[in-house]
Amino acid sequence: MSHEVTLTSDNFEEEVLKSPIPVLVDFWAEWCGPCRMIAPAVEELARTYEGRIKVGKVDVDSQGELAGRFGIISIPTLMVFKDGKAARQKVGALPKPQIEGLFKDLV
């Protein structure tokens, strides 16, 4: 069972902007090699921090409007949202400790 939420334009506000806990959003695409490289680390962090953070994934191919809304021009892009606002952002295939560092002090 996946611990990640598939995010779309239809559910983004409810799942991310109105979330009572911080949300790590992974902007990715199926064809993106670096995105696939970090996917196991993102999934593991979703399991480890379940209930303390929410992890969501935005497929930039099917959700281009949503990617454009946040100025995503390179993937993978990881964004952390807290209290309805983008708090942090990193681009590229990061090692698990750096991904965790994006949100660890917010939980």
TORTOR-419663 format. One record per residue (C-alpha): residue number from 1; residue in one letter; chain; x, y, z. Coordinates in steps of 0.2 Angstrom, whole numbers. Example, Ala and Ser with C-alpha at 12.3 -4.5 7.8 and 13.67 -1.06 7.14 Angstrom:
BEGIN
LODREN num residuo cadena     u     v     w
LODREN   1       A      A    62   -22    39
LODREN   2       S      A    68    -5    36
This chain:
BEGIN
LODREN num residuo cadena     u     v     w
LODREN   1       M      A     0     0     0
LODREN   2       S      A     7    17    -5
LODREN   3       H      A     8    30     9
LODREN   4       E      A     9    44    -5
LODREN   5       V      A    -6    54   -11
LODREN   6       T      A    -8    57   -30
LODREN   7       L      A   -11    75   -31
LODREN   8       T      A   -21    84   -45
LODREN   9       S      A   -28   101   -48
LODREN  10       D      A   -45    94   -41
LODREN  11       N      A   -38    89   -24
LODREN  12       F      A   -22   100   -22
LODREN  13       E      A   -31   113   -11
LODREN  14       E      A   -39   100     1
LODREN  15       E      A   -24    88     2
LODREN  16       V      A   -10   101     3
LODREN  17       L      A   -15   119     6
LODREN  18       K      A   -28   114    19
LODREN  19       S      A   -17   100    27
LODREN  20       P      A   -15   102    46
LODREN  21       I      A     2    94    44
LODREN  22       P      A    17    98    33
LODREN  23       V      A    16    91    15
LODREN  24       L      A    31    85     5
LODREN  25       V      A    26    87   -14
LODREN  26       D      A    36    77   -27
LODREN  27       F      A    34    84   -44
LODREN  28       W      A    39    70   -56
LODREN  29       A      A    36    61   -72
LODREN  30       E      A    36    42   -77
LODREN  31       W      A    50    45   -90
LODREN  32       C      A    61    55   -78
LODREN  33       G      A    76    44   -73
LODREN  34       P      A    81    55   -58
LODREN  35       C      A    63    55   -52
LODREN  36       R      A    63    36   -52
LODREN  37       M      A    80    36   -42
LODREN  38       I      A    72    46   -28
LODREN  39       A      A    55    37   -27
LODREN  40       P      A    61    23   -15
LODREN  41       A      A    68    36    -3
LODREN  42       V      A    52    47    -4
LODREN  43       E      A    41    32    -1
LODREN  44       E      A    52    26    14
LODREN  45       L      A    50    44    21
LODREN  46       A      A    31    43    19
LODREN  47       R      A    31    27    29
LODREN  48       T      A    43    33    42
LODREN  49       Y      A    34    50    45
LODREN  50       E      A    16    44    43
LODREN  51       G      A     4    55    53
LODREN  52       R      A    17    68    55
LODREN  53       I      A    19    73    37
LODREN  54       K      A     9    69    21
LODREN  55       V      A    18    65     5
LODREN  56       G      A    10    69   -12
LODREN  57       K      A    15    66   -30
LODREN  58       V      A    11    77   -45
LODREN  59       D      A    14    69   -62
LODREN  60       V      A    19    85   -72
LODREN  61       D      A    13    77   -88
LODREN  62       S      A    -5    74   -83
LODREN  63       Q      A    -5    90   -71
LODREN  64       G      A     4   103   -81
LODREN  65       E      A    -7   117   -75
LODREN  66       L      A    -3   112   -57
LODREN  67       A      A    16   111   -61
LODREN  68       G      A    15   128   -70
LODREN  69       R      A     6   136   -55
LODREN  70       F      A    21   133   -45
LODREN  71       G      A    34   137   -58
LODREN  72       I      A    41   119   -60
LODREN  73       I      A    53   119   -74
LODREN  74       S      A    64   105   -69
LODREN  75       I      A    60    88   -61
LODREN  76       P      A    61    80   -49
LODREN  77       T      A    57    95   -39
LODREN  78       L      A    52    93   -20
LODREN  79       M      A    42   106   -11
LODREN  80       V      A    37   107     7
LODREN  81       F      A    21   116    11
LODREN  82       K      A    16   121    29
LODREN  83       D      A     1   131    34
LODREN  84       G      A    -5   132    16
LODREN  85       K      A    11   140     9
LODREN  86       A      A    27   133     0
LODREN  87       A      A    40   133    14
LODREN  88       R      A    55   125     5
LODREN  89       Q      A    60   119   -12
LODREN  90       K      A    74   108   -19
LODREN  91       V      A    77   102   -37
LODREN  92       G      A    86    87   -42
LODREN  93       A      A    89    69   -37
LODREN  94       L      A    94    71   -18
LODREN  95       P      A   100    58    -6
LODREN  96       K      A    87    53     7
LODREN  97       P      A    95    63    21
LODREN  98       Q      A    94    79    11
LODREN  99       I      A    75    75     7
LODREN 100       E      A    72    72    25
LODREN 101       G      A    81    88    29
LODREN 102       L      A    68    98    19
LODREN 103       F      A    55    94    32
LODREN 104       K      A    62    86    48
LODREN 105       D      A    62   102    58
LODREN 106       L      A    44   106    53
LODREN 107       V      A    36    90    61
